[in-house]
Amino acid sequence: MDIEQKQADFIDHFVKQGSASKGLALSTVVVEATSHPSLFAFSEILAVPNVVELEGTEHSVYLDVLRLFAYGTWSDYKSNAGRLPQLTPDQILKLKQLTVLTLAETNKVLPYDQLMHELDVTNVRELEDFLINECMYAGIVRGKLDQLRRCFEVQFAAGRDLRPGQLGNMIQTLSNWLSTSDNMLSSIQEKIKWADTMSESDKKHKKDVEEKAEEVKKFIFKQADIDLRGHEEINSESGGVMDYEEDRSRPKRRRHPLS
């Protein structure tokens, strides 16, 4: 999708900034990255050596902020707001957008009540405006708002950064899916083979029936021809006898002597 294709240039920009900054200067990079309206992936920035070196320093809180935007949600921020810097309006918006993506990872039908609770939204109108204007128009999700059922049906959602340990689970899930697909493919191939065998059997049976029918037709025509010839011979013989008998029954003319 376009939203995922646009990430590369922005990521490259902030990776370069992070590589050129140290200590407190990295806080500006973190705030800019987590406020950027088109950036939704942060793992590459987290891997920058200068950013990693923030761990255990007086500025490590900005590393925590970056991790929050890479893996966390708005609820996670509220639970840890006391030890994190206050977020800007743009950061709050971004984190709520990311929260929708996290919810869409595990459920493709998101109830309005759940969304309002997770996003701190007080009414349906405000929630739908957020989903339309800040999520769908931004290109990070695509779906249908169902007012009757009070839910958002997710058709597409941009992917988030993989959490630590999540890659192994994904590999296992994909391995299970691959195994299931292989079994299904084998089953389909067996059914195709069986269908081909039945088709060949049907063709052979049809050919045998046609050949037998042709033999029967030939036999019938041959028998009919024999019968017809027999009748002709009988009629021919009968006609000859009748002619002979008729000839014998005719009165013979007397010959008169010549005077």
PyMOL commands that set and color helices and strands:
alter all, ss='L'
color gray80, all
select helices_A, chain A and resi 2-5+7-19+25-35+43-46+49-52+60-71+74-79+81-83+89-106+112-119+124-136+166-249
alter helices_A, ss='H'
color red, helices_A
select strands_A, chain A and resi 109-111+141-146+151-157
alter strands_A, ss='S'
color yellow, strands_A
deselect
rebuild
show_as cartoon
